Amino acid sequence: MKNPSLFVFPSLTRAAAGLLAGFLLAAGTVGSIHAQSQLGSGTIASAGSGPYVYSLSFMDAPGAGSPIGSVWYAWIPGHFYLPGTPTAAFAPAGWAATISGDSIQFVANSSAFDILPGQSLSGFSYQASFTPAQLAAAPNSGQSDAYSAGLFADAGNIFTVQSVPEPSGQILLLAAAAALWVIRGRRRRTA
């Protein structure tokens, strides 16, 4: 004898199976889309008193599905974000740097130099006359686009390069924290 619940509600069972199959297909599609892209991030630090030197590091997240083979720094399609045009740009071994308007293109010479998922690469830099304060005040100055190979090799991954505090700023913060700790300790002893 057939299972009575399946016999009485065959359309409900088919509907549930169809819903489950659709959910699994959608989940698999989202996972594969996520796994196929590079997941870039970056940091920037400044040095000098004019001209200023800006040092960059780029990373590809451990969960990324493809490496980073190029980065167009301070640019997303149609928009240049630096507060002025850099005077020089430099790249680590195996990469090339090209100034393009108020942005910089960094491209690996071959896939052997790509930034693999879970790895980072430093040695990217540029020189400019604008100050770190002007760079920080420029809207979207850290917006950049990473590609799995050369520029426009895929849809790209837009990310923001984050500023790293200057060592002198970090020392001042530590000194202020220590002073507050000492003052708080003295207040406790007198109370």
KEPAKOL-827993 format. One record per residue (C-alpha): residue number from 0; y, z, x. Coordinates in nm, 3 decimals, decimal comma, m for minus. Example, Ala and Ser with C-alpha at 12.3 -4.5 7.8 and 13.67 -1.06 7.14 Angstrom:
// KEPAKOL-827993
[rec 0 [m0,450 0,780 1,230]]
[rec 1 [m0,106 0,714 1,367]]
END
This chain:
// KEPAKOL-827993
[rec 0 [0,000 0,000 0,000]]
[rec 1 [0,352 m0,078 0,120]]
[rec 2 [0,602 0,191 0,203]]
[rec 3 [0,777 0,258 m0,131]]
[rec 4 [1,120 0,319 0,023]]
[rec 5 [1,113 m0,020 0,199]]
[rec 6 [0,983 m0,190 m0,113]]
[rec 7 [1,245 m0,039 m0,343]]
[rec 8 [1,545 m0,082 m0,108]]
[rec 9 [1,473 m0,394 0,102]]
[rec 10 [1,837 m0,506 0,099]]
[rec 11 [1,954 m0,165 0,218]]
[rec 12 [1,712 m0,178 0,511]]
[rec 13 [1,824 m0,531 0,606]]
[rec 14 [2,189 m0,428 0,577]]
[rec 15 [2,134 m0,124 0,799]]
[rec 16 [1,945 m0,335 1,053]]
[rec 17 [2,222 m0,596 1,048]]
[rec 18 [2,489 m0,328 1,095]]
[rec 19 [2,297 m0,174 1,384]]
[rec 20 [2,247 m0,514 1,549]]
[rec 21 [2,618 m0,594 1,509]]
[rec 22 [2,716 m0,259 1,660]]
[rec 23 [2,484 m0,306 1,957]]
[rec 24 [2,613 m0,660 2,013]]
[rec 25 [2,974 m0,542 2,003]]
[rec 26 [2,903 m0,252 2,238]]
[rec 27 [2,725 m0,484 2,480]]
[rec 28 [3,010 m0,735 2,470]]
[rec 29 [3,273 m0,469 2,540]]
[rec 30 [3,064 m0,332 2,825]]
[rec 31 [3,014 m0,674 2,981]]
[rec 32 [3,384 m0,762 2,950]]
[rec 33 [3,474 m0,433 3,118]]
[rec 34 [3,214 m0,483 3,389]]
[rec 35 [3,331 m0,836 3,472]]
[rec 36 [3,685 m0,745 3,572]]
[rec 37 [3,848 m0,589 3,872]]
[rec 38 [4,017 m0,255 3,805]]
[rec 39 [4,305 m0,239 4,049]]
[rec 40 [4,533 0,047 4,139]]
[rec 41 [4,768 0,110 4,427]]
[rec 42 [5,005 0,341 4,608]]
[rec 43 [5,330 0,284 4,793]]
[rec 44 [5,515 0,494 5,051]]
[rec 45 [5,851 0,427 5,216]]
[rec 46 [5,991 0,489 5,563]]
[rec 47 [6,307 0,412 5,755]]
[rec 48 [6,677 0,432 5,688]]
[rec 49 [6,754 0,063 5,648]]
[rec 50 [6,596 m0,174 5,666]]
[rec 51 [6,326 0,011 5,477]]
[rec 52 [5,954 m0,037 5,529]]
[rec 53 [5,725 m0,001 5,228]]
[rec 54 [5,352 0,053 5,292]]
[rec 55 [5,097 m0,030 5,023]]
[rec 56 [4,730 0,048 4,963]]
[rec 57 [4,523 m0,121 4,694]]
[rec 58 [4,201 0,009 4,539]]
[rec 59 [3,930 m0,134 4,312]]
[rec 60 [3,774 0,132 4,085]]
[rec 61 [3,408 0,227 4,132]]
[rec 62 [3,327 0,101 3,781]]
[rec 63 [3,478 m0,244 3,838]]
[rec 64 [3,252 m0,543 3,791]]
[rec 65 [3,422 m0,769 4,045]]
[rec 66 [3,616 m0,734 4,371]]
[rec 67 [3,987 m0,785 4,426]]
[rec 68 [4,061 m1,103 4,620]]
[rec 69 [4,436 m1,120 4,559]]
[rec 70 [4,724 m0,907 4,434]]
[rec 71 [5,061 m1,030 4,316]]
[rec 72 [5,271 m0,719 4,381]]
[rec 73 [5,576 m0,643 4,160]]
[rec 74 [5,497 m0,935 3,933]]
[rec 75 [5,326 m1,007 3,604]]
[rec 76 [5,332 m1,357 3,456]]
[rec 77 [5,692 m1,468 3,426]]
[rec 78 [5,854 m1,148 3,558]]
[rec 79 [5,962 m1,045 3,908]]
[rec 80 [6,024 m0,671 3,943]]
[rec 81 [6,157 m0,578 4,287]]
[rec 82 [6,530 m0,493 4,297]]
[rec 83 [6,584 m0,765 4,561]]
[rec 84 [6,399 m1,013 4,779]]
[rec 85 [6,204 m0,859 5,071]]
[rec 86 [6,300 m0,979 5,419]]
[rec 87 [5,943 m0,976 5,556]]
[rec 88 [5,589 m0,911 5,432]]
[rec 89 [5,272 m0,819 5,620]]
[rec 90 [4,902 m0,802 5,532]]
[rec 91 [4,595 m0,648 5,698]]
[rec 92 [4,348 m0,862 5,892]]
[rec 93 [4,183 m1,120 5,669]]
[rec 94 [4,471 m1,129 5,421]]
[rec 95 [4,793 m1,332 5,397]]
[rec 96 [5,131 m1,219 5,259]]
[rec 97 [5,383 m1,453 5,097]]
[rec 98 [5,722 m1,354 4,957]]
[rec 99 [5,777 m1,513 4,617]]
[rec 100 [6,118 m1,438 4,471]]
[rec 101 [6,146 m1,064 4,411]]
[rec 102 [5,771 m1,010 4,456]]
[rec 103 [5,492 m1,054 4,712]]
[rec 104 [5,159 m1,236 4,694]]
[rec 105 [4,872 m1,086 4,895]]
[rec 106 [4,563 m1,309 4,915]]
[rec 107 [4,233 m1,258 5,103]]
[rec 108 [4,151 m1,545 5,341]]
[rec 109 [3,787 m1,540 5,224]]
[rec 110 [3,564 m1,331 4,999]]
[rec 111 [3,444 m1,145 5,311]]
[rec 112 [3,778 m0,958 5,304]]
[rec 113 [3,785 m0,877 4,929]]
[rec 114 [3,836 m0,518 4,817]]
[rec 115 [3,498 m0,427 4,671]]
[rec 116 [3,452 m0,195 4,370]]
[rec 117 [3,491 0,166 4,484]]
[rec 118 [3,683 0,070 4,799]]
[rec 119 [4,047 0,067 4,904]]
[rec 120 [4,242 m0,125 5,165]]
[rec 121 [4,569 m0,031 5,335]]
[rec 122 [4,785 m0,223 5,580]]
[rec 123 [4,988 m0,415 5,321]]
[rec 124 [5,362 m0,372 5,376]]
[rec 125 [5,702 m0,527 5,342]]
[rec 126 [6,053 m0,478 5,474]]
[rec 127 [6,358 m0,480 5,248]]
[rec 128 [6,723 m0,380 5,238]]
[rec 129 [6,695 m0,200 4,902]]
[rec 130 [6,651 0,177 4,918]]
[rec 131 [6,355 0,377 4,788]]
[rec 132 [6,589 0,511 4,515]]
[rec 133 [6,677 0,154 4,409]]
[rec 134 [6,308 0,064 4,405]]
[rec 135 [6,224 0,369 4,193]]
[rec 136 [6,509 0,288 3,952]]
[rec 137 [6,405 m0,076 3,908]]
[rec 138 [6,220 m0,107 3,575]]
[rec 139 [5,852 m0,191 3,619]]
[rec 140 [5,885 m0,229 3,999]]
[rec 141 [5,524 m0,119 4,048]]
[rec 142 [5,372 m0,361 3,795]]
[rec 143 [5,125 m0,588 3,971]]
[rec 144 [4,840 m0,823 3,891]]
[rec 145 [4,498 m0,825 4,066]]
[rec 146 [4,257 m1,119 4,062]]
[rec 147 [3,888 m1,138 4,158]]
[rec 148 [3,948 m1,424 4,402]]
[rec 149 [4,265 m1,627 4,466]]
[rec 150 [4,569 m1,605 4,242]]
[rec 151 [4,490 m1,711 3,883]]
[rec 152 [4,114 m1,718 3,956]]
[rec 153 [4,068 m1,523 3,632]]
[rec 154 [4,281 m1,354 3,365]]
[rec 155 [4,383 m1,085 3,614]]
[rec 156 [4,417 m0,710 3,576]]
[rec 157 [4,767 m0,565 3,543]]
[rec 158 [4,811 m0,226 3,706]]
[rec 159 [5,094 m0,004 3,832]]
[rec 160 [5,143 0,086 4,198]]
[rec 161 [5,225 0,458 4,215]]
[rec 162 [5,477 0,605 4,458]]
[rec 163 [5,352 0,857 4,715]]
[rec 164 [5,601 1,138 4,794]]
[rec 165 [5,758 1,123 5,137]]
[rec 166 [5,626 1,385 5,384]]
[rec 167 [5,972 1,547 5,401]]
[rec 168 [5,973 1,580 5,022]]
[rec 169 [5,631 1,741 5,029]]
[rec 170 [5,746 1,989 5,296]]
[rec 171 [6,048 2,083 5,084]]
[rec 172 [5,826 2,140 4,781]]
[rec 173 [5,591 2,361 4,984]]
[rec 174 [5,884 2,558 5,127]]
[rec 175 [6,028 2,614 4,778]]
[rec 176 [5,689 2,728 4,647]]
[rec 177 [5,652 2,970 4,939]]
[rec 178 [6,002 3,111 4,884]]
[rec 179 [5,927 3,169 4,514]]
[rec 180 [5,602 3,340 4,605]]
[rec 181 [5,782 3,575 4,849]]
[rec 182 [6,055 3,656 4,594]]
[rec 183 [5,796 3,725 4,325]]
[rec 184 [5,601 3,951 4,563]]
[rec 185 [5,917 4,151 4,643]]
[rec 186 [5,998 4,193 4,273]]
[rec 187 [5,649 4,328 4,205]]
[rec 188 [5,676 4,583 4,488]]
[rec 189 [6,014 4,712 4,364]]
[rec 190 [5,896 4,743 4,002]]
END
